Amino acid sequence: MLKLNINNETSRLRTVVLGSAISNGPTPTVAEAYDPKSLEHILAGTYPKEEDMVLEMDAFNQVLCNYGVTVFRPDLIENYNQIFVRDIGFVIGDVFIKSNILPDRERELDAIQYLLDKINPQKIVRPPEEVHIEGGDVMLWNDYIFIGTYNGSDYKDYITARTNREGVQYIKALFPHKKVKEFDLIKSKMEARDNALHLDCCFQPVGKNKGIIYKRGFREEADYLFLVNLFGKENLFHLTREEMYEMNSNVFSIDSNVVVSEKNFTRLNNWLRANGFVVEEIPYAEIAKQEGLLRCSTLPLIRE
């Protein structure tokens, strides 16, 4: 049996699910695009090729294995995008929460059923249908659960709005002893530079007291200021609009002093090293074209 344990983003990682780019399927049509960044690359003819994405994920897998992490991969579904496992479920404490994802992605959950079979069934929950919540919007920080959401009255019109108010209330009810803090995010269907698809597109903690943040990802300045006050401005790396678009906040921590990052994130990687982090640089720029990066393609199950 797997004894789940996730209480923050940066403790020593022991067990993780890493997505897969094998048999990724044809380039989506314009109508099939889930986000503005994918749409941009579909229209430009620069949508990533499967063989390039497989190489990038192999590099990520190698780094995880080098640190002795147990890595599970989803069962293969032919001609299907299975890269972003963070969307399909997430762990809080010792509970696995299945996401109510976009209906045509339901098969991705079936592909990790062999893993769910190793978990105590009483520790697996599925929210009711009206609850929308995805793992990219859920971030654990010790006593806190940070949740990205979209509170606009036009929520239902936005395919990029992934977590609703009901999702926030559901987590509050499930974990009454935690401090649940929601963040209202900027959304755009057309401009990827103005779209925080998930909370991890504009914020992520690193280490024990630091974080990466994009101020304009938040609809309310008060939400941004909450994080500045919690972490301290001197402990936050502020992204530019272009760095946010390139997904600089979507790195992944193997330990409180080890961060896996994209090799082109020069300014960020230098800042991390200057602050005492070991930075494991890998190529991930092709996967980034789908508005997801390192955190999006992982589903941590056990941290120390």
SULKA-V711325 format. One line per field, one symbol per residue. phi: phi as a letter, one per 40 degrees, with the letter a starting at -180 (. if undefined). psi: psi as a letter, one per 40 degrees, with the letter a starting at -180 (. if undefined). Layout:
# SULKA-V711325
phi->???
psi->???
This chain:
# SULKA-V711325
phi->.cccabbacbcdcbaacbcbbcfcgcdccdccccaccdddccccgbdccdccccccccccdccdcccgccbbbcdcbcfacbccccccaabbgbbcbccccddcbdcccdcbddccccbddcbbbbccdccbabdccbbcbfccbcbcabbcccdccbcccbbbdccccccdccbcccccbcbcbcbacbbccbbcdbdccbaacbgcabababdccbcbcdcccdcccccgdccbccccdcccccgccccaccacbbbcbccccdcccccccccgccbccbcaccccccfaaccccbbcbbbc
psi->ihhihheaeeihhdhihhaiehfeiihiiddeheiddddddddefehiidddddddddddddddddefhhhiiiihhhfhhfdgeddeiihhbfhhhhigihdeedddddeeddddeeihdeehihiidehhhiddehhhgbeihhhiaheiefdeeheehehiddddddddddgdeihhhihhihihedhdefhgdideeeihiiaeeiihihdeehdhdddddddddddhdeehhhiidddddefdefahhdieehhhiieegdddddddddeeihhhhiheddddeefibdddeighdhi.
